[in-house]
Amino acid sequence: MNVGHFLLAATSTLFVLTLSVRANTASQSPVARQSASTHVPTLPATTSADYVGSKACARCHQEDFDQWQRSLHIRMTKPIDEATVVGDFSEGTHFAAHGRSFEFGRTKGKPYMRVSYGGRTPETFSVDYTLGHKRYQGYLSKLADGRVYVLPAFWHIESKRWIDWKEITPIPDEAHDLRQIWNTNCFNCHATNLAQGFDVARRRYETTWTEMGIGCEACHGPGRPHITLMDEWEKNPTSKPSYDNSAKNRDLSSILKTFAPRSAPSRQTYDTCAYCHGNKQNIFHGFRGGDRYEDYALPFLISAPIPENDLQGEFWPDGRPNRFNRPQALTITGCFKAGQAVCTNCHVAHGSRNPFSLKLNITQGRTGDLLCVQCHGKTGATGAPGATGAVGATGAIGAPGAPSTTSAKPPVSPASPRGSAGSGQ
């Protein structure tokens, strides 16, 4: 190829690429374009030492703290001496399925699980942590090399029975002894400020964390910069600037040095929730509230092929996204594409009295549209998120109504653990 032909080919390729990029940008939703061009970190640079624990937040945020203490978030992972154990660990309890047999009991009050598989000598594991509290409760055992083993029997809360982990995780049918290790592939979203701590030379884990479960700082970011600022304003009131404290102030997170989802751009609020509530491949550690999801993890796309051994598929028969509730499903809605709807329009991150952490109890009477009319009003007119329509958020929580003609429960029998509602554990 001579120089002239090479330059012509290069110019043509560049032209095509330019058109492709422009077409892609033009086709993106306002939220996607905003994310690509203006998403900047809202928190100052921090280190692990800047995490102070949720109790430090209670002095100024007692109501939110008390509400959070009753939430599912705090119970995502708990040390056994702080946990509420719901599984049947009474001495002599047995269970067998999928080639494994289990025996349960307690030693000096502490639960244990004995597992037999493939004709091998049974192994006994102490239960050191609980995992989840909504659909299932799992149990973790710390091994001698520092790995935290997700034991292969889960307690199904609705049907009050033991199930093999194959019932909730698509794993091969053939003989195997796969072990799910918590501090290898599922730790990012079950503890706050967790460091894997794998020592290559010693080939063991020294995993550390500020607190188990989803603490305040898991969503709002390290607390020390915010607390230092609040202490300074308290000691020297004249140093406190005048600022708009409403949800309209997009700079509130930067001013207060903590991520404030209620005032943050919608994409940042979505990313903070989606990072843990979506199926993903962890790439980097250190995600903080307000950071960009895709800078730390690779999401599993809805368009990705479903593995042959995944018997669940993407959605339940009634249309609900399965397992981790796939926040990607929200991104294909018109409300999200318009840059208006995010997770917190419907859910209360600190927890609520109803089982789905919703702002409104949609299971009492004919109230299923209450979440929608918060923004759209009775007539269906589009309004800004958070705006109250004729039937709004105020006074509506738990309001009784006429008997519902549809069941609030999934259409699958409780005998099938895959039929349980909700996200996460």
Buried (B, 14 or more C-beta within 10 A) or exposed (E): EEEEEEEEEEEEEEEEEEEEEEEEEEEBBEBBBBBEEEBEBBBBEBEEEBBBBBEBBBEEBEEBBEBBBEBBBBBBBBEBEEBEBBBEBEEEBEBEBBBBBBBBBEEEEBBBBBBBBEEEEEEEBBBBBBBBBBBBBBBBBBBEEBBBBBBBBBBBBBBEBBBBBBBBBEBEEEEEEEEBBBBBEBBBBBBBBBBBEBEEEEEBBEBEBBBBBBBBBBBBBBBBBBBEBBEEEEEEEEEEEEEEEEBEBBEBBBBBBBBBBEBBBBBBBBBBBBBBBBBBEBEEEEBBBBBBBBEBBEBBEEEEEEEEEEEEEBEBEEEBBBBBBBBBBBBEEEBBBEBBBBBBBBBBBBBBEBEBBBBBBBBBBEBBEBBBBBBBBEEEEEBEBBEBBEBBBEEBBEEEEEEBEEEBBBEBEBEEBBBBBBBBB
